[in-house]
């Protein structure tokens, strides 16, 4: 679940940053959220039942 969220946030960030040349702070917040979600995914591991 968190991995999917991280991938979606990264794709949205990449589209906003690369395709539309948006340099607003909101776009950079998306990449930070994606990285946090990715780190949480690996820290929690696969042992948890969702």
N, C-alpha and C positions, 0 to 999 in steps of 0.2 A: 504494500500500500504506500509506504513512504518512498520507496524507489520509484513508483509510478508518479507520485506527486513531484519528486525531484526532477524526473525527466520532463514532465509537462512544464514545470516552471522554467527549466533550462531552455526548452524550445521556445517558449513565449519570450524569454529574455533575448535569445538569439535573433528571433524574428524582429522584435522591437529595436534592437540595437543595430543589427546588420542591414535589415531590409528598409527600415524607415529612418535610420540615422537619428534615432531619438537619444538624446543625452540627458534626459531628465533623471533625477535621483530615483524615481520610482522603478525604473528599469533595473538599476543596480540593486535595489532592494530585492527584486525578484531573484536575482542570481544568488544573493546571500541566503534567501529562504530555501532555494534549491539545494545549496551546499549543506545547510543545517539539516534539511530533511534527509539528504543522502548520508550524512554522518550518523544521524539517529538510526537510520536503517541498519547500518553496519554495527553500531554499538549494541542495539537490541538483539541482533542476531535472528536466527530462524527458530528459536526455541519457543517463542510466544505463540499462543493460539489467539487468533483474531476473531 
